[in-house]
Every structure is written in structure tokens, then in C-alpha cells.
Amino acid sequence: MTELLGLDYKTVRHHLKVLQDNKIITAAGDRYGTVYFLSSCMEKNYEVFKDHLDKMWDKFKSEKDIDNK
């Protein structure tokens, strides 16, 4: 994951911990080779999350378009 994202492993580890602490993801396994999944709560509410994310992305794009004009 660190190579794919081009980030230091400590940065990735920190953000994965934040996601786990906030019950967004769950982990299977320990340490090296841990596999991460969406939590059951996140799976149940995925459509709501996606709707909010889409709205934020649309707003970001429209604000960026305004700045470029």
C-alpha cells in the first residue's frame, strides 16, 4: 500500500489506525500482511457515505472551475 500511494509506512499506518478507531475499517491478522475490510457499520451505510462524498466532490470541482475562470 505504501508503494502504491507513494507514502511512508508510518503515514499509512497512522491513517489506518484512525480509520479503525473510527470504526470505518476492521483488520484481519496482525502486523505485516494485515488485511483491511470495511466495517459492518460502514458497509450498512456505504450508500449514504457515497452520496456525501459525491456531493463534496461536485462542490470541490465547481469551486475549482470558478477559480480557473
C-alpha positions in Angstrom: 0.0 0.0 0.0 2.8 2.4 0.8 4.4 1.9 -2.6 1.1 2.3 -4.4 0.4 5.5 -2.6 3.9 6.8 -2.5 3.7 7.4 1.2 5.9 6.5 4.2 4.7 3.4 6.0 4.3 5.4 9.2 1.9 7.7 7.5 -0.2 4.8 6.1 -0.1 3.0 9.5 -1.3 6.2 11.3 -4.3 6.7 8.9 -5.3 3.0 9.0 -5.3 3.3 12.8 -7.5 6.5 12.6 -9.9 4.6 10.3 -10.0 1.6 12.7 -10.5 3.9 15.8 -13.5 5.5 14.0 -15.0 2.1 13.0 -14.6 2.7 9.3 -12.4 -0.4 8.7 -11.6 -3.6 10.5 -8.4 -5.6 10.4 -7.8 -9.3 9.9 -4.4 -10.6 11.0 -1.6 -9.0 12.8 1.2 -6.7 11.8 2.8 -7.4 8.4 0.3 -8.7 5.9 -2.8 -7.4 7.7 -5.9 -7.3 5.5 -8.4 -4.5 6.0 -12.1 -4.5 5.3 -14.9 -2.0 5.6 -16.6 -2.4 9.0 -20.1 -3.8 9.1 -21.4 -0.3 10.1 -19.6 1.3 7.1 -21.0 -1.5 4.8 -24.5 -0.8 6.0 -24.1 3.0 5.5 -22.0 2.9 2.3 -24.6 4.5 0.1 -25.1 7.4 2.5 -21.3 7.8 2.6 -21.0 7.7 -1.2 -23.8 10.3 -1.6 -22.0 12.7 0.8 -18.6 12.1 -0.9 -20.2 12.7 -4.4 -21.7 16.0 -3.2 -18.4 17.1 -1.7 -16.5 16.1 -4.9 -19.0 18.0 -7.1 -18.7 21.1 -4.8 -14.9 20.9 -5.0 -14.9 20.6 -8.8 -17.3 23.6 -9.2 -15.2 25.8 -6.8 -12.1 24.8 -8.7 -13.8 25.7 -12.1 -14.7 29.1 -10.7 -11.1 29.7 -9.6 -9.8 28.8 -13.1 -12.1 31.3 -15.0 
